[in-house]
Amino acid sequence: MAVKKLTLGLTIYDVYLEVTGYYYPEEPTEWYDDNMEGYPGSYAEFNIISVKVEGINITELLSDEVYELIIEKVIENQQS
């Protein structure tokens, strides 16, 4: 798995955020034989390290909704 540390800018609810975290790309399913043994694969993930607005870390102030929205936007950005 090729983990990437990312820092990128996102606009959420008209607020520009600088987001830093670790991106784990999606991994495909790999079956080794007819018994369906193997690796089931995994979805893409993003673990947030920090979210800043104008250089101020606001990570601890984020609602769960905004936190999840940031993760979704980062994954969409990396997959396109």
C-alpha positions in Angstrom: 0.0 0.0 0.0 1.4 3.4 -1.1 0.5 5.7 1.8 0.9 9.4 0.9 1.2 12.3 3.3 -0.9 15.1 1.8 -1.4 18.8 2.4 -4.0 20.4 0.2 -6.5 23.2 0.1 -10.3 22.6 0.2 -13.2 24.9 0.3 -16.0 23.6 2.6 -19.1 25.8 3.2 -17.3 28.7 1.5 -14.3 28.5 4.0 -10.8 27.7 2.6 -9.1 25.0 4.7 -5.6 23.7 4.6 -5.9 20.0 5.3 -2.9 17.7 6.2 -3.2 13.9 6.6 -2.4 10.5 5.4 -4.1 9.0 2.3 -4.4 5.3 1.9 -5.5 4.4 -1.7 -8.1 1.7 -2.5 -6.7 -1.8 -2.8 -8.3 -4.3 -5.2 -9.6 -7.7 -4.2 -7.2 -10.6 -4.9 -8.5 -14.1 -4.8 -5.8 -16.8 -4.9 -7.9 -19.9 -5.7 -11.5 -21.2 -6.3 -12.1 -21.4 -2.5 -12.3 -17.6 -2.5 -9.2 -17.4 -0.3 -7.1 -14.3 -0.6 -7.3 -10.6 0.2 -10.7 -8.9 0.1 -9.3 -5.5 -0.7 -9.9 -2.2 1.1 -11.6 1.2 0.5 -9.6 4.4 0.2 -9.1 6.2 3.5 -7.8 9.5 4.7 -6.7 10.2 8.3 -6.7 13.9 9.2 -3.6 15.2 11.0 -4.7 18.9 11.0 -7.1 21.4 9.5 -6.1 25.0 9.4 -7.8 28.3 8.6 -5.4 31.1 7.9 -2.6 29.2 9.7 -4.7 28.5 12.8 -5.3 24.8 13.7 -9.1 24.2 14.1 -9.0 20.4 14.0 -10.5 20.0 17.5 -13.3 22.5 16.7 -14.7 20.6 13.8 -18.1 18.9 14.0 -18.3 15.3 13.0 -20.3 16.3 9.9 -17.5 18.6 8.7 -14.8 16.2 9.6 -16.5 13.4 7.5 -17.1 15.9 4.6 -13.4 16.8 4.5 -12.5 13.1 4.3 -15.0 12.5 1.5 -13.7 15.5 -0.5 -10.0 14.5 -0.1 -10.7 11.0 -1.3 -12.8 12.2 -4.2 -9.9 14.6 -5.1 -7.3 11.8 -5.0 -9.4 9.4 -7.1 -10.1 11.8 -9.9 
